[in-house]
Amino acid sequence: MAFIFQTGNLMATKVVKLTDNEADTIALKAKAVFNQDPHRVKEFTERNLEMAIGRQVRAFRRQHGMKVADLANATGLSIGMLSKIENGITSPSLTTLQILSHALSTPITSLFRGFEDTREVQHVKAGEHLEIERRGTRAGHQYHLLGHIGSNNSGVVVEPYLITLTTDSDVFPTFQHDGVELLYMLEGEVEYRHGDQLFHLKPGDSLFFDADAQHGPEVLVKLPARYLSVISYPQA
């Protein structure tokens, strides 16, 4: 059974019909994306420690431009044993960890770093969010940063904003940056441009897009307008 997708803007609508094979491909990709169980709780066990050590050993080995065989020659450990250590399958002894740290020119404590990393959390109370100025910010256009976590194990940076537009303007800033962005409309109405398309956003509407295209509010239909903007991009 084929799927029909509807895309378009305020001026025109385009209906794209997919073949069964194309629809199956999209369905498989979507399934892969949502395979992660958000309710799964990691057990705080030795296996987590073994995995953390394995990741650190692999990271340091790659930093030195070494293959597994090179590290095996430098340590006297077998390739099979190193593979088990890097994949967290076995628990290396302290003697083995000392040998590895010496061969990788790093303190033994650094091999435990991934296990000891803290997981950051931020709680910002109402009225205490940081107001910032973005390029092109004008009077009556407020950008409040809702929180920020820098370097982390996820490999991505997320910037959540609450944007409030209270004053009409003849000229609006356009933005273009790395990553993807999600908008969720809370109050008011705006016509929001993304590339050559224009979207009429009302409360409850969302817009998710590649932020490398020029984007920004173009027409303030109903004021005040408030929406959430969540930007995500790879860590440097």
Secondary structure, 3 states (H helix, E strand, C coil): CCCEEEEECCCCEEEEECCHHHHHHHHHHHHHHCCCCCCCCCCCCHHHHHHHHHHHHHHHHHHCCCCHHHHHHHHCCCHHHHHHHHCCCCCCCHHHHHHHHHHCCCCHHHHHHHHHCCCCCCCCCCCCCEEECCCCCCCCEEEEECCCCCCCCCCEEEEEEEEEECCCCCCCCCECCCCEEEEEEEEEEEEEEECCEEEEECCCCEEEEECCCCEEEEEEEEEEEEEEEEEEEECC
